[in-house]
Amino acid sequence: MYNDKIKMICKNFNIDYSNCILFLTALEHKLDYSVIPEYTQKQICIAGLAKRDYMNRKVEITIPLYQNTDIEWQWLEQLNAMFIELNPARSSDNREIKDKMITFMHKNMVTQSQVYDAVIYYLQSVDPQYVQTFSNFIEKDGKSNLLNVIRGVSQFNFA
């Protein structure tokens, strides 16, 4: 569910809510937003929902896109802690993990339960010396060991 503040700000600044959500979603997930009218993009930045960095030619979202974002994704921090517990040198940034996982889950249509089972299986079967960071396990250079493990784990019944 989208952050209720976005709807309120759109109403106050007379911004088309649908275009705003499309634009902010594109920013959040690093997608192309060129179909959103430039005027709407400027309105969104003026309203403070996003900010434009002219030096680096980037636009960044400045408000949480989803309700209870931190609570809904705490399970990723717990999984990251398991990687670190196994090998303290394999720490990943929680924000990077969340961004990668959102993209991964939407792209591959997998569930939280499938991810959890695959991570547990991986951590139990890998030598701690060779464990990947959680971020790289999700995706590195366009390849996903997480997806490979999910495909292997799905052959088993964990009921």
ABEGO torsion letter per residue (X at the ends): XBBAAAAAAAAAAGBBAAAAAAAAAAAAAGBBAAABBAAAAAAAAAAGABBBBAAAGBBBBABBABBGAAAAAAAAAAAAAAAAAABAAABBBAAAAAAAAAAAAAAAGBBAAAAAAAAAAAAAABBAAABBBAAAAABBGGBBAAAAAAAAAAABBAX
